[in-house]
Amino acid sequence: MFKKVLIANRSEIATRVIRACKELDIATVAIFSEPDSEAIHVKKADEAYLVGPGPVEGYLNVAGIVELAQKVGADAIHPGYGFLAENPKLPLFCEKKGITFIGPSSEVISLMGDKIEAKRSAIKAGIITVPGSEGSVTTDEEALKICENIGYPVMVKATGGGGGRGLRVVNSRDELINSISVARSEAKGAFGNTEIFIEKYIERPHHIEFQILADKYGNTIHLGERDCSIQRRHQKIIEIAPSLILDEKLRQKMGEAAIAISKSVNYTNAGTVEFLVDKNNDFYFIEMNTRIQVEHTVTEAVTGIDIVKKQIEIAAGLPLEIKQEDVQIRGYAIECRINAEDPKKDFMPNVGKVSAYYSPGGIGVRIDGAAYKDYVIPGYFDSMLAKLTVSGMTWQETVARMRRSLSEFTLRGVKTTIPYQLEIMKNEKFIKGDFDTSFIAENPQLMEYKEYRDSLDIILALAAAIAAHEGL
């Protein structure tokens, strides 16, 4: 087992890895840029080092991070998610310096990080993919011809994209060329790659993903599925395990497909195979994420398996002691991503100082967070402040527990998604399981929630009213 692990990330995922390492009796090293000097992951690690230059660049400095790991005696690096987690350069640099990368090989990261190559791998494994272009689309004429063949609506997607960036839904020929231009521009800014491809847009699907664990000895299992259909702008805000639409036959079929894709590329460590499931319960492979997922907590809640610890153990060369028949799904779990965003302003990110913080508790409630009272939210990073995960024996109990937990959650000083997510938990369609990826777009009444107003807001509002009344 490793003696010391450097976490090449920040915020709640860095803290999550630190917790797993502590349970395995492994020393931890955190990195931080200046805006993160008071962050929780810095306080929780055994050692912490400033990286730079700039607020973001230090977290992306492959050579600098690996050199730091070597300097402080870390024998492994965990990338978390985001930043360098799916950058094949990090495992390559680790290999050169004799440091273990806690994740798949650089070759697999490169292969599955390219959505076109991932699609080809799935086809070779005998898995159905979404109809569309066989490779990247280089000309407008080619794009028009493909769309005529598969029919509108279509999706224009960046080959190296993620998080909804470089993705456009196109409903007609007139929209196509402009959408391609916008997708290329977004992809260049986000991923440094302007390549795009085209797929048929599957209307009103469920977004279902399977959690994979694979060791170095050919043992590959899945830990069941997550339903990630509650999305805004193709970005997840609520995740569920297990899915309400899968029966045991479909679950087994999709799980076997996820394993087949993983084995076809010699995948090792934790990964996620993502599918779209249409209204006829036909499923289509869309991509594989070669890292731990934000929403891994719901899988842990229903299986009792610590996925991050398994990542570390697999990287250390230990075989999986869990067989597929050992994986048992118990009850349900829901995760809400608590983001510093204003839902009423198209989920615009919010920055500022947290004036009050009180997290919920009780049976079946878990918090993975980075915020605390007086924490100043930096404006350089992802807007997620915490993940609230609840579990229960039944779906109805789990929804009620999340509703209660969100109503308990106090996080003041900035706008957050908490009141919006609370409205979702009250929504009759959601409670009945009647939702898909169109849920948020088709339920604008969810935005009618009442906003909390702290004392400063009230004072400012009164002052403005008095000034208006007196003609000031």
N, C-alpha and C positions, 0 to 999 in steps of 0.2 A: 504494500500500500504506500501511497505517496506520503512524504513527510511535510511538504509545504506546497500549497496551491495558490497561485496568483489568479485573481479574478479580473479579467480584462473587460470590465463593465462597471456599471454604477447603479445607484438607486435600489429598488426593491429586489431585482433579480440578483444583484451582487449580495445583498443580505440573505436571500434565499440560499445561495450557494455556500455562504459562510456558515449558515445553520447546518447544512448537510455535512460540511467538512468537520464541524465541531463534534457531531455525533459519530464521525469516523475517526476522531482524535487526530485530525490533520490541522496543522497551523495554516493560517490564511494571510494573504497579502492583498490589500486593496489599493487601487489607484484612483486619483481624483485630479480634476482641474480646479482652478481657483474658485469658480462659482459653487463647487461641491465641497468646499473645505469643511463645512459643518453638516454634511450629509450623514445619514444614519449608517450607511455601509462603511464609512470611514471610521466611525466610532466603534463599530462591532468587530472589525478585523483585528488580528493580532498585530499587524503592521500596516502602515498606509504611507503612500508616496505620491508626491505631486508630480503630475506629468503635464507636458505642454509641447509647444506653445498654444495659447488660445484656449477658449472654453471647451471646444469640441475636438480640435486637432489631436490633442494628446491621447484621446481614447481611440484614435484611428491610426496611430503611429506604430505599425507592425514591428519594425526593427527596434524602436525604442522600448516597447513593452517587453519583447523577448529578451533584450539585453538587460532590462531591469530584473526580470525573472531570474536570469542567470546570475546577476550580481548579488541578489538577496538570497540565493540558494533555493529558489522554488523549483521543484522537479516536475511540475505540471501547470498548465494554464487552462482555466475554464472561461469560455468566451461569452457565456450568458446568451442573450438574444439581442439582435440589432448590432450596431457598430461593426465589429469584425467577425461576428459569429458565423457568417456565411462567406467570408473572404478566404479563398484557398491559399493566399499568401501566408496567413498566420500558421497553419499546420506545417507548411513548408519551412518557414523560419524556425519553428519549434524543432523540427527534425534535424536541421543543421546544427542547432545548439544543444542537442541531446535532451530536449525537454518534451514531455508528453503533452499532446493536445487532447483535451477531453471532448472528443467529438469524432466524426467520421474523417476519412482521409481527404487530402486536398483534391485528389482525382474525383472522388464522389461528389464533393462540394461543387466542383466546377461543372460536372456532368448534370447534376440535378438542379443546380442554380440557373442553368439555361433552360427555360421552359420548353423550347423546341426539342432539345436533346432529351429532356425528361419525358416528353410526350413520345418520342421515338422509343425510349426504353420501355415505356408502358406498353406500347404496341407490340414490341418484341416479346414481352412477357404475356401477351395474349389478352391484355386489358383494353376495354373500349375507352376511347378518348372522345372529346368533343369534336364534331366535324369542323374542318377548317383547313387552313394552309398547312402544307407539309413541312415548310421551313419558313425562314424570315421572308417578309414581303419587301421587295426593293423598289417597285415602281407603282405609281397610281393605277396604271393600266392593269397590272397584275392584281391589285387589290379589288378593282371593279369587277374583274372576271370571276374571282373567287366568290365575291359576295353575290353575284348573279347566280352562281351554281348552288350555294348553300341557302340563299335567301336571307332577307332581313327579318328581324334585327340581328346584328352581329356585335362582337366585341373586338376592339382593337387593343392589343395588349403588348406591353414591352417584354422582350424576351428575358430580361434580367430583373423584372419588376417585382413589386410587393407592396402590401399596405394600401392598395388602391391607386398607387401612383403609376403613371404611364398606362392607364386603362380608361377606355372610353366605350360607351354603349352607343351604337349607331343604328338609327331606325330607318334610314333611307339613303339612296344614292347621293342626294344633295348634301348630306351631312358628312359623307365618308372622307373626302379629301382633307377638309379642315380638321376632322377628328384625328386623322393620321398625323398631321402636322403638330397638333397639340400633344398627342401621345409621345411623339419623338422628342419634342422639346422637354416634356416632363421627365422622360426617361434619361435624357442626357444630363439634366441637372441632378437627378437623384442617383443614377447608377453609372453615369459616364458611358452609356451605351444607347445608341439611337435605334437599334434593331427592334422591329415590331413584327407581330404575326396576327392572324385573324382567325377567330373561332365563331361558330354559331352561338348566338346568345340563347341560353336555355332559360325560358321565362318561368318565373315563380318557383325556382328550385329551392331545395334545402342544401346548405353548405355543410357537408359531413366530413369529418377527418378522423383517421385512425392513428392512435399512438402506437409506435413501434419501438421495441427494444431488441437489439441484435448484438451478440457477443462476437469474439474473434474466432470462435470455433464452429461457426455455422448454425448456431441456435438463434432463431428469430421467432418472436412472438408478438402479438398485439394485445393491448390493454383495453380493447373496446373503443367506442367512438365518442366523439363530441359533436354536438350540433351548434354551429357557429353562424346561424342564419340571421340573428338580430344584428344588423350592420347599418352603419351610416357611411355613405360614400365608399362603400366596399371595405370599410374598416369595422372590425368586430367591437361591440361594446358589451355584449352579454353572451356567455357560452354555457352550454348545458351538457351533462352526461347522465345517463345515456340518452340517445335521441328518442323522441316520442313516436317517430314514424317507422322505425326499423323493427321488424319482427325477428325471431331467432334465425330463420332461414336466410333473410337478407343480410343480417349482421354477420353470419358465418361466411356468406359469399363475398361480402365486401372485405372482411378481415383477411380472408385467404388471398384476395387480390392485392391488398396492401402488403402482405408478406411476400407474395410473388414478385412484386415490383422491387421490394427491398433486396431480396435475394439475387435478382437479376443483375444488380449493380454492385453486389458484394458489400452491402451496407453494414456498418457497425455503429454501435452506440444508440442513442435515442433519436428518433426522427418521427415525422408526421406525414402521412400520405393523405392528400385531400381530394375529395370527390364532390361532384354535384349530383343530386338525386332529383329527378323530375317527378311530375305528378303521377306518372305511371310506375314509379319506383324503379325505373331504369337508372343506373348510375354510370358516371363518366369520370375518369381520372383527369385532374387538372394540374396538380403539381405536388412536389415533395419538399418539405421544409427540413433542412439538414441541421437541426438545432433543437434545443428545448423551446417549447412554445409558451407564450404568456399564459395560456389557459390550461397548462398542465395540472393545475390545482384541482380541477373538477375530476380529472381521471384519478388522481391520488385519493380524492375523497370517496369515490365509489369502489376503488379496488384495494385501498390500504397500502399501495406500493409507492415507495419514495422514489420517484423517477430520477431526481438529481443524484441521489446516492447511487442508484444503478448506473448512471452515466459515469460516475467516478470509478466505481468498481469495475465496469467493463473496460474503461481506459487503462486501469491498472493491470489488466490481463486476467481478471477473475471470470470464470464461466457463469452464465445465467443459471441460477439454481431453480428458477421458476419455469415450469412447463406451461403450455397453453391451457391444459385442463386445470391448472392451479388457479388461473385467473377467474375470479368470481366478481360479478357486478352486484353491489348491494345498494339498493335505494337509488336516489337521484341527487345531483348536485348542480348548483347554479353559481356562476362567477359573474360579478359586475365589475367592469373596469371603471374605477373612480377617477375620472379625468378632470383636470383643471380647464374646463371648457364651458362656454355659454351655449347650451343647446338652442336657445331662442335666437341666437345670432349665427346660425349655421355651424354650430359647434366650434366657434372661434376660440382658440387657446387663450387662457387667462394667466397672468402672472401677478405676483404680489406676495404679501406676508400672511401666513395663516394666523388669524387672530384667536381662534379657538379650535380645539381638536379633542374629540372623544369618540373612540371607536366602539362599535357594538360587541357584545359577547354572548355567552350562553351556549347551550348544547348545539353542536353542529355548526359553529361559526368560526371562520378562520380569516385572519387579516394578514396580507402580505403588503406592507406599506413602506412609504418613504417620508411621510409627512408627520409633523408634530407641531405643537403650539410654538409660534414665533419662527417657524421655518419659512425662509424666503424662497419662493419658487423661482428658479432661474428660467429665463426665456429662451435658452439655447437647445433644450432637449424635448423629448416626447412629453406630452401633457399628462401622462398617467401618474397619479399620486399614490394609488393603492389599488389592491384587488381584494374585493370582499367575496368570499366563497362560503356558501352554506350548503349543508346536506341534510337529507331527511329520508325516512323510510318510504314515503310515497311522494308523487309529484305535487299533490295538493299541499302536503305538509312542507315541502321544500319551498314552494312559492310563498306560502304564508310566513315561513321563517325568514326568507329574504325580504319580504315586505316589512316585517317587524324590525329586522336588522338595519335596513335603509332608513327607517323612521327614527332609529336610535342614533344613527351616524351623524355626529356633529363635526362639520368642517367649514369654518367661517373665514372670511377675509377675501376669498376669491369665489368666482362662480364655479360650480362643479356639476357633474352629470347626475348627482344623487337624486334631486327631486324629479328629474326626467325618468330615471330608471325606476323610481318608486311608482310613477304613473303606469309604467309598463307592467309592473307587478300587480297593479289593480285592474288591468285591462282584461275584460272577459274573454276575448279571443286568445290572448296569451295564456290565460289560466286554463283554457280548454285545449291548449296545444295547437290552435289554429293559426299558425304563422309560417312564413317562409322568408326569403331574402327581400321581399317587397314590403314587409311588415311596417317598417318605419316610414317609408315613403307614402304608404296608403293609410296611415293613421296620424294625420297632422294634429288632431285634437289632443294628442299627448303633450303638445307644447303649451297647453293651457294650464299647466301646474302653477301653484302659488309659490312665489319666491320668498325665501327667508330674508328679512330685513334686520340687520343688526343695529345697534344703538347709533352708530355713526351715520348710517344711511338715513335713519329717522330724523336725526338732528339736521342733516343737510337738506332733507326734504322740507322740514318745517321752516328752515331759514329761507329756502327758495320761495315757499308759499307766502311767508311774511313779507319778503322783498317784493314779490309780485303784487300783493295786496296794497302795499304802501307806495307802489309805483317807483321803486328804486331800480 
